[in-house]
Amino acid sequence: MGSGRDSRLVEWPEAAKHGAAVAITRRYGGVSEGPYESLNLGLHVGDDAQRVLANRERAAEAFRVELGAMVFAEQVHGAAATEVGAADRGRGTRRTDDAVPATDILVTTALDTTLAIQVADCVPLALLDPEARVLSAVHAGWRGTAAQVCARALQAMRALGARPERVLAYIGPGVDGARYQVDDAVYQAVEDAVAPYGLAPGVASPDGPGHWRLDLMAANRQQLLLAGVRAAHISDCGVTTADDAFFSDRALRPCGRFALLARLTDGTP
């Protein structure tokens, strides 16, 4: 994963070899101010809408697409998947009421459609079957993780011809596991999601009576493996939202949102 050709993005250049573009926006290079400084892409967090739209135009430019080619979802911390294509281009880009409703997984087979998932501590993922030409973008907070959102995404992709063993997974920055304390109920919900297996080493560790430190990125990695994705096909980003380049809701409220952007390409980097 690298900074790529634009400082506003952190990209996975290897995705281009497999017919896709996948990137994470950084919080720099935008026009928002105060707690939203500066490339805030969230229309729903209290920032000035015109500034957010200007930021979205900049993010689209950095990703080498038109803003009207993007599709945003109304993310609800669930595990519902929606297939989108050319007819959905532009949804949620300029206002929230026409975003794809109640969806935390966007799936496409269309070259001209850019999937956008907004986060600020939840884990964003892109899943790609380069042979079937199926792409999904996933929003995985703890509730989505407990609802097996990655497995649901793979299931939706499979309906379009994808196979888990071929899928390439790109895991974006989530909350730093060393800083993310949860209670027994959250721990149990995430553990139940991998039953009858226990949580893999590094997913959770005790943090005093009734509390745990939880690594959501590691939790989703385990779920991908259990769903049939090969370990060699999973690319972790190597950073968390403890990095100042990304918004973190746990560090500052209110705050902006960064995004995972993903699209199928014609093979041209």
C-alpha positions in Angstrom: 0.0 0.0 0.0 1.4 3.4 -0.9 0.6 7.1 -1.3 0.2 6.6 -5.0 0.0 9.5 -7.4 -2.0 11.9 -5.2 -1.3 12.8 -1.6 -5.0 12.8 -0.9 -5.1 9.0 -1.3 -3.4 5.9 0.0 -3.6 3.3 -2.8 -3.1 -0.4 -3.3 -1.1 -0.3 -6.5 -1.2 -4.1 -6.8 -5.0 -3.9 -7.3 -4.4 -2.4 -10.8 -2.7 -5.7 -11.8 -6.0 -7.4 -11.1 -8.3 -5.0 -12.9 -9.4 -2.7 -10.1 -8.5 0.5 -8.3 -8.7 0.6 -4.5 -7.8 3.5 -2.3 -8.4 5.2 1.0 -8.8 9.0 1.2 -6.6 10.8 3.7 -7.9 13.8 5.7 -5.6 16.3 4.0 -6.2 18.4 0.9 -9.7 19.5 1.4 -11.5 22.8 2.4 -13.3 21.9 5.6 -12.4 23.6 8.9 -12.4 23.0 12.6 -12.9 19.3 13.7 -13.7 18.5 10.0 -10.3 19.7 8.7 -9.8 19.2 5.9 -10.9 16.5 3.4 -14.1 15.5 5.2 -16.4 13.4 2.9 -19.3 13.0 5.4 -22.5 15.0 4.6 -24.1 13.7 7.8 -21.7 14.8 10.5 -22.5 18.6 10.8 -20.0 20.0 8.4 -21.0 22.7 5.9 -22.5 20.8 2.9 -20.9 22.9 0.3 -17.5 22.3 1.7 -18.2 18.6 1.8 -19.3 18.6 -1.8 -16.1 20.4 -2.7 -14.1 17.8 -0.8 -15.9 15.0 -2.6 -15.1 16.6 -6.0 -11.4 16.6 -4.9 -11.5 13.0 -3.8 -13.1 12.0 -7.1 -10.5 13.8 -9.0 -7.7 12.2 -7.0 -9.3 8.8 -7.8 -9.5 9.7 -11.4 -13.3 9.5 -11.7 -16.2 12.0 -11.9 -18.1 12.5 -8.7 -21.2 11.4 -10.6 -19.7 8.0 -11.1 -19.6 7.3 -7.3 -22.2 5.5 -5.3 -22.7 6.1 -1.5 -24.7 4.1 0.9 -26.8 4.8 3.9 -24.7 2.8 6.3 -26.6 1.4 9.3 -24.0 -0.9 10.9 -25.7 -4.0 9.5 -24.8 -6.7 7.0 -27.2 -6.1 4.1 -25.7 -6.2 0.6 -27.0 -4.2 -2.5 -25.8 -4.7 -6.1 -25.3 -1.4 -7.9 -24.5 -0.5 -11.4 -24.6 2.2 -14.0 -28.2 3.2 -13.1 -27.1 3.9 -9.5 -24.2 6.3 -10.4 -24.4 9.5 -8.4 -26.6 8.1 -5.6 -25.7 9.7 -2.3 -23.0 11.9 -3.8 -24.7 15.3 -3.4 -27.3 14.6 -0.7 -28.0 11.8 1.8 -31.6 11.1 1.0 -30.9 9.4 -2.3 -28.0 7.2 -1.1 -28.5 3.4 -1.4 -30.7 2.8 1.7 -29.8 0.6 4.7 -26.8 -1.0 3.1 -23.3 -1.8 4.5 -22.1 -3.8 1.5 -22.1 -2.4 -2.1 -21.5 -4.9 -4.9 -20.9 -4.3 -8.6 -19.9 -5.9 -11.8 -19.9 -2.5 -13.7 -16.8 -0.8 -14.9 -18.3 2.7 -14.6 -19.4 2.5 -11.0 -17.2 3.6 -8.1 -18.1 2.2 -4.7 -17.7 4.5 -1.7 -17.7 3.5 2.0 -17.3 6.2 4.7 -15.6 5.5 8.0 -13.9 7.0 11.0 -12.9 4.0 13.1 -15.0 1.2 11.6 -13.1 -1.0 9.2 -13.5 -0.4 5.4 -12.8 -3.3 3.1 -12.8 -4.0 -0.7 -13.2 -7.5 -2.0 -12.4 -8.4 -5.6 -12.7 -11.6 -7.7 -10.6 -10.6 -10.6 -11.7 -13.6 -12.7 -15.4 -13.2 -12.2 -15.0 -9.4 -12.3 -17.0 -8.9 -9.1 -16.2 -6.1 -6.6 -17.6 -5.2 -3.2 -17.0 -2.5 -0.7 -17.8 -3.3 3.0 -18.4 -1.2 6.1 -17.5 -3.3 9.2 -18.0 -1.8 12.7 -18.3 -4.1 15.6 -22.0 -4.6 14.9 -21.3 -5.5 11.3 -18.4 -7.7 12.3 -20.7 -9.5 14.8 -23.2 -9.9 11.9 -20.5 -11.5 9.7 -20.6 -8.7 7.2 -17.6 -10.0 5.3 -19.2 -13.4 4.9 -22.4 -11.7 3.7 -20.4 -9.8 1.2 -18.8 -12.9 -0.1 -22.2 -14.6 -0.3 -23.5 -11.7 -2.4 -20.4 -11.8 -4.7 -20.8 -15.6 -5.1 -24.3 -15.0 -6.5 -22.6 -13.1 -9.3 -20.1 -15.8 -10.0 -17.3 -15.0 -7.5 -15.5 -17.7 -5.5 -14.0 -17.0 -2.1 -10.7 -18.8 -2.9 -10.1 -16.3 -5.8 -11.1 -13.2 -3.8 -8.5 -10.6 -3.1 -9.2 -8.6 0.1 -8.0 -5.1 0.9 -8.5 -4.1 4.6 -8.4 -0.3 5.3 -7.6 1.5 8.5 -9.8 0.9 11.5 -9.6 1.8 15.2 -6.3 0.9 16.9 -6.9 -2.4 18.7 -4.7 -1.2 21.6 -7.1 1.7 22.1 -10.4 0.1 21.5 -12.0 -1.1 24.7 -15.3 -3.0 24.6 -17.4 -4.8 27.2 -18.2 -8.5 27.6 -21.4 -8.2 25.4 -19.4 -6.8 22.4 -16.7 -9.4 22.9 -19.2 -12.2 23.1 -21.0 -11.0 19.9 -17.7 -10.9 17.9 -16.7 -14.3 19.3 -20.1 -15.8 18.5 -19.6 -14.7 14.9 -16.7 -17.2 14.5 -18.3 -20.1 16.4 -17.5 -22.9 16.8 -14.0 -21.5 16.6 -12.6 -19.2 19.1 -11.2 -15.8 18.3 -7.8 -15.9 16.7 -4.7 -14.7 18.6 -4.5 -10.9 18.4 -8.2 -10.3 17.9 -9.0 -9.6 21.6 -7.2 -9.4 24.9 -8.4 -9.0 28.5 -8.4 -5.4 29.8 -9.7 -5.6 33.3 -12.9 -7.1 34.7 -15.6 -7.2 32.0 -13.6 -5.4 29.4 -11.5 -6.3 26.4 -9.2 -4.7 23.8 -10.6 -5.6 20.4 -8.8 -5.4 17.0 -11.6 -5.1 14.4 -9.2 -5.4 11.5 -7.9 -8.7 12.9 -11.4 -9.9 13.6 -12.5 -9.3 10.0 -9.3 -10.9 8.7 -10.2 -14.1 10.7 -13.7 -14.1 9.3 -12.4 -13.8 5.7 -10.1 -16.8 6.3 -13.0 -18.8 7.7 -15.1 -17.9 4.7 -12.5 -19.3 2.3 -10.4 -16.3 1.4 -6.7 -17.3 1.2 -4.3 -15.7 3.6 -2.0 -14.7 0.8 -4.9 -12.8 -0.8 -5.5 -10.6 2.2 -3.7 -7.2 2.2 -3.7 -5.3 5.4 -3.1 -1.5 5.1 -0.6 -1.5 8.0 -2.1 1.6 9.7 -5.0 2.4 12.0 -7.0 5.5 12.7 -4.5 6.4 15.4 -2.6 7.9 12.4 -3.4 11.6 12.1 -3.9 11.1 8.4 -7.4 9.6 9.2 -10.4 10.8 11.0 -11.2 9.0 14.3 -14.6 9.3 16.0 -13.2 7.9 19.2 -10.4 10.6 19.3 -12.6 13.6 18.5 -16.3 14.2 18.3 -17.6 15.6 16.0 -15.2 14.7 13.3 -15.1 14.1 9.6 -15.2 10.9 7.6 -12.7 9.4 5.2 -13.6 6.8 2.6 -12.6 3.6 0.9 -13.1 4.0 -2.9 -13.1 1.0 -5.2 -13.9 0.5 -8.9 -13.3 -2.1 -11.6 -11.1 -0.9 -14.4 -10.3 -1.9 -18.0 -6.9 -3.1 -16.9 -5.2 0.3 -17.4 -3.5 1.5 -14.1 
